[in-house]
């Protein structure tokens, strides 16, 4: 043993160098990868019978909870806190839905384009990411003529974004938003919204591709317009049916999911007729809960699909769970 000590002392510096080199190599091997800081494309698919439904994400904006009516600020804060939301600004998604029936490609709403800022306007990009092209869309059904639902109908230079598509809108919304007389009598702050609607409709009207419908009518087999008037004069939902499978796409029935499910009598400043908007919400919530309908909403957290559950007081939102599509036969 004594004879080995000089040998150990001689090799101690060499061992230290080897250990340092090994640690350095190990550190290189486990170095953190660069952060990607981007999200997956904004689309999600599910099946309704034999139909393929693709939720498309246009983006999100923050809506101040002060826009909500028929509720006091303290209760708003409490309801937001239950969803771990701080407020007063609440992230609000803008969604659209693509329905492939097998014979028709139908888009419900077209998003905001870039007229509400850079956080919106991604419908066309996400449609392409989902495997489709705007030129393939056969019909566009609009829930109502607010800009965040129809600005995406046209390109930045005013051309049809969906050149093949026929567009359908409720007659009552046309009579309101496309009327120059109604626009002239509107408050100054509301006038830009009338212009957005007219600009979105213009190229389709000129091409004879803009159509209207009265309440509660079948647009094509399997897709029926359902009156949900109040948010706008012709605000409409669309019931998609294939056999026993159904999906109710309800447009702007809800803007703030943390508040308006629990307190469905709460309206929002954007409602043209708040009382009718509340009545429509109560009726469709009751129907969705009773019939266990799958529903989809343009301002629900993406993909905005799920069920409505009746509670002792009000309702609750039950979002869809991620799931694979059925295998093709």
C-alpha positions in Angstrom: 0.0 0.0 0.0 2.7 2.6 0.9 4.4 2.0 -2.5 1.2 2.9 -4.4 0.8 6.4 -2.8 3.3 8.2 -5.1 1.5 6.6 -8.1 -1.9 7.9 -6.8 -0.4 11.4 -6.2 1.1 11.4 -9.7 -2.2 10.5 -11.4 -4.6 12.7 -9.3 -4.3 15.8 -11.6 -4.8 13.6 -14.6 -7.9 12.0 -13.1 -9.3 15.5 -12.3 -8.7 16.6 -15.9 -10.5 13.5 -17.2 -13.4 14.0 -14.8 -13.8 17.7 -15.9 -13.7 16.6 -19.5 -16.4 14.0 -18.9 -18.6 16.5 -17.1 -18.2 18.9 -20.0 -19.2 16.3 -22.5 -22.2 15.3 -20.4 -23.2 18.9 -20.2 -23.0 19.3 -24.0 -25.1 16.2 -24.5 -27.9 17.4 -22.1 -27.9 21.1 -23.2 -31.4 22.5 -23.5 -32.9 22.6 -27.0 -33.9 26.0 -28.3 -37.5 27.0 -27.3 -39.8 26.9 -30.3 -42.4 29.4 -29.0 -45.0 28.6 -31.6 -48.3 26.8 -31.3 -49.8 23.9 -33.4 -52.0 24.9 -36.3 -55.5 26.1 -35.1 -57.8 23.3 -36.3 -59.5 20.4 -34.6 -61.6 17.6 -36.2 -64.5 15.5 -35.0 -67.2 13.5 -36.7 -71.0 14.1 -36.7 -72.4 10.9 -38.2 -70.6 10.6 -41.6 -69.9 14.4 -41.7 -66.4 15.7 -40.9 -66.4 18.8 -38.8 -63.3 20.9 -38.6 -63.1 23.7 -36.0 -60.9 26.6 -37.3 -59.2 29.1 -35.0 -59.2 32.7 -36.3 -57.4 34.0 -33.2 -58.4 35.7 -29.9 -59.0 39.1 -28.5 -59.4 40.4 -25.0 -62.9 41.5 -24.1 -63.4 43.6 -21.0 -65.9 42.1 -18.6 -67.3 45.6 -18.1 -69.1 45.0 -21.4 -71.4 42.5 -19.6 -74.8 43.8 -18.4 -77.4 42.6 -15.8 -74.7 41.6 -13.3 -72.6 43.5 -10.7 -68.8 43.7 -10.8 -68.3 41.7 -7.6 -70.2 38.7 -9.0 -68.3 38.9 -12.3 -65.0 38.7 -10.4 -66.3 35.7 -8.4 -67.4 33.8 -11.5 -64.1 34.6 -13.3 -62.1 33.4 -10.3 -63.9 30.0 -10.4 -62.4 29.6 -13.9 -59.0 30.9 -12.7 -59.4 34.1 -14.7 -58.3 37.4 -13.3 -60.1 39.8 -15.5 -61.2 42.4 -16.2 -60.0 41.5 -19.7 -60.8 37.9 -20.7 -59.3 36.1 -23.7 -62.1 35.5 -26.2 -61.6 33.1 -29.1 -63.0 33.7 -32.6 -63.9 30.4 -34.2 -65.4 29.1 -37.5 -66.5 25.6 -38.5 -66.0 23.7 -41.7 -68.4 21.0 -42.6 -67.6 18.3 -45.1 -70.8 16.4 -45.9 -69.1 14.3 -48.5 -70.7 16.2 -51.3 -70.4 19.8 -50.1 -67.8 21.8 -48.2 -69.6 24.3 -46.0 -68.0 27.0 -43.9 -69.9 28.6 -41.0 -68.6 32.1 -40.5 -65.3 33.4 -42.0 -63.6 35.2 -39.2 -62.4 38.8 -38.7 -59.5 39.1 -41.3 -57.1 41.7 -40.0 -59.7 44.5 -39.3 -59.6 43.9 -35.6 -55.8 43.7 -35.2 -53.0 41.1 -35.8 -54.3 38.6 -33.2 -57.1 37.7 -35.5 -57.5 36.8 -39.2 -56.1 33.2 -39.3 -59.1 31.3 -40.8 -57.7 30.9 -44.3 -54.2 29.8 -43.0 -55.8 27.3 -40.6 -58.1 26.0 -43.3 -55.1 25.3 -45.5 -53.3 23.7 -42.6 -56.3 21.4 -42.2 -55.9 20.2 -45.7 -58.3 22.4 -47.7 -58.2 25.4 -49.9 -60.5 28.4 -49.9 -61.3 27.7 -53.6 -62.9 24.4 -52.5 -65.6 25.9 -50.3 -69.0 25.5 -51.8 -71.1 27.5 -49.3 -70.5 30.0 -46.5 -73.3 30.3 -43.9 -73.0 33.4 -41.7 -74.5 33.4 -38.2 -74.7 37.2 -38.4 -73.1 40.2 -40.1 -70.8 41.4 -37.4 -67.3 42.1 -38.7 -65.5 39.4 -36.7 -67.7 36.8 -38.6 -67.7 38.2 -42.1 -64.6 40.3 -42.7 -62.8 37.1 -43.7 -65.2 36.7 -46.7 -63.0 39.1 -48.7 -59.3 39.5 -49.3 -57.4 42.7 -48.5 -58.1 44.0 -52.0 -61.8 43.4 -51.7 -62.0 40.2 -53.8 -63.9 37.1 -52.7 -61.8 35.0 -50.4 -64.0 32.0 -51.4 -64.4 32.5 -55.1 -66.6 29.4 -55.7 -68.8 29.8 -52.7 -72.5 30.8 -52.4 -73.1 32.9 -49.2 -76.2 32.6 -47.1 -77.3 35.2 -44.6 -80.6 35.8 -42.6 -82.9 38.3 -44.3 -83.4 40.2 -41.0 -79.6 40.7 -40.7 -79.4 41.8 -44.4 -82.2 44.3 -43.8 -80.3 45.8 -40.9 -76.6 45.7 -41.7 -76.7 46.2 -45.4 -79.2 49.1 -45.3 -77.7 52.5 -46.0 -80.7 54.1 -44.3 -80.3 52.1 -41.1 -76.5 52.9 -41.1 -77.1 56.6 -41.6 -79.4 56.7 -38.5 -77.0 54.6 -36.4 -74.8 56.1 -33.7 -71.5 57.4 -35.1 -69.5 54.7 -33.2 -71.6 51.9 -34.9 -71.2 53.1 -38.5 -67.9 51.2 -39.1 -69.7 47.9 -38.4 -72.3 48.6 -41.1 -69.5 49.4 -43.6 -67.7 46.1 -42.7 -70.9 44.2 -43.5 -71.4 46.0 -46.8 -67.8 45.5 -47.8 -67.9 41.8 -47.0 -71.1 41.3 -49.0 -70.3 43.5 -52.0 -68.4 41.1 -54.3 -70.8 38.2 -53.7 -73.8 40.5 -54.3 -72.2 41.7 -57.5 -71.7 38.1 -58.6 -75.2 37.0 -57.7 -73.8 34.7 -55.0 -75.4 36.3 -51.9 -78.6 34.6 -50.7 -80.9 35.2 -47.8 -83.2 33.0 -45.8 -86.1 33.4 -43.4 -86.0 31.9 -40.0 -85.8 28.1 -39.4 -85.3 26.7 -42.8 -83.1 24.0 -44.3 -80.3 25.5 -46.3 -79.0 22.2 -47.7 -79.9 18.6 -46.7 -78.5 18.1 -43.2 -78.0 21.8 -42.3 -80.9 23.9 -41.0 -80.9 27.5 -39.9 -82.3 28.0 -36.4 -83.5 31.5 -35.3 -81.5 32.9 -32.4 -82.4 36.5 -32.9 -81.4 39.2 -30.4 -77.6 39.6 -30.6 -78.4 40.9 -34.1 -81.8 41.1 -35.8 -81.2 37.9 -37.8 -78.7 36.1 -35.6 -78.9 32.4 -36.5 -77.6 29.1 -35.3 -77.2 26.1 -37.6 -78.2 22.6 -36.7 -76.1 20.0 -38.5 -77.7 16.5 -38.6 -76.7 13.2 -40.1 -78.9 10.4 -38.8 -79.1 10.6 -35.0 -75.9 12.6 -34.8 -76.3 16.4 -34.4 -74.2 19.5 -33.8 -75.7 22.9 -33.0 -73.4 25.7 -34.1 -74.8 28.6 -32.2 -72.8 31.6 -33.2 -72.6 34.4 -30.6 -74.9 32.9 -28.0 -72.1 33.2 -25.5 -69.2 35.7 -25.3 -67.9 35.0 -21.8 -68.1 31.4 -20.9 -67.1 31.9 -17.3 -70.1 34.2 -16.7 -72.9 33.5 -19.2 -73.3 29.8 -18.6 -73.7 30.3 -14.9 -75.8 33.5 -15.4 -77.5 33.2 -18.8 -79.5 36.4 -18.2 -76.3 38.4 -18.6 -76.2 40.2 -21.9 -73.3 42.1 -23.6 -73.0 45.6 -24.9 -72.8 44.3 -28.5 -76.4 42.9 -28.3 -78.7 44.8 -30.6 -81.7 43.6 -28.6 -80.5 42.4 -25.2 -83.9 41.0 -24.0 -84.2 38.9 -27.2 -80.6 37.8 -26.9 -81.1 36.6 -23.4 -84.4 34.8 -24.4 -82.5 33.1 -27.3 -79.7 32.0 -24.9 -82.2 30.6 -22.4 -84.1 28.7 -25.0 -81.1 27.1 -26.7 -79.3 26.3 -23.4 -82.5 24.5 -22.3 -82.7 22.6 -25.6 -79.0 21.7 -25.7 -79.1 20.4 -22.2 -82.4 18.4 -22.5 -81.5 16.9 -25.9 -77.8 16.4 -25.0 -76.8 18.2 -28.1 -73.2 18.7 -29.1 -72.8 22.4 -29.5 -70.2 24.8 -31.0 -69.7 28.5 -30.3 -67.8 31.2 -32.1 -66.5 32.7 -28.9 -66.0 29.7 -26.7 -62.5 28.6 -25.9 -61.1 26.8 -28.9 -62.2 24.4 -30.4 -65.4 25.7 -28.8 -67.2 22.4 -28.9 -68.9 20.5 -26.1 -72.1 20.1 -24.1 -74.3 22.2 -21.9 -75.2 20.8 -18.5 -78.1 22.0 -16.4 -77.1 23.1 -12.8 -79.3 24.0 -9.8 -78.6 27.6 -10.8 -77.8 28.3 -14.4 -75.8 26.0 -16.6 -72.2 24.6 -17.0 -70.0 24.3 -20.0 -68.5 20.8 -20.6 -65.8 21.1 -23.3 -65.1 18.2 -25.8 -62.2 15.9 -25.0 -59.5 15.4 -27.5 -60.1 12.2 -29.4 -59.1 10.5 -32.6 -61.5 10.3 -35.5 -63.1 6.9 -36.4 -61.0 4.9 -38.7 -62.1 5.0 -42.3 -63.9 1.8 -43.4 
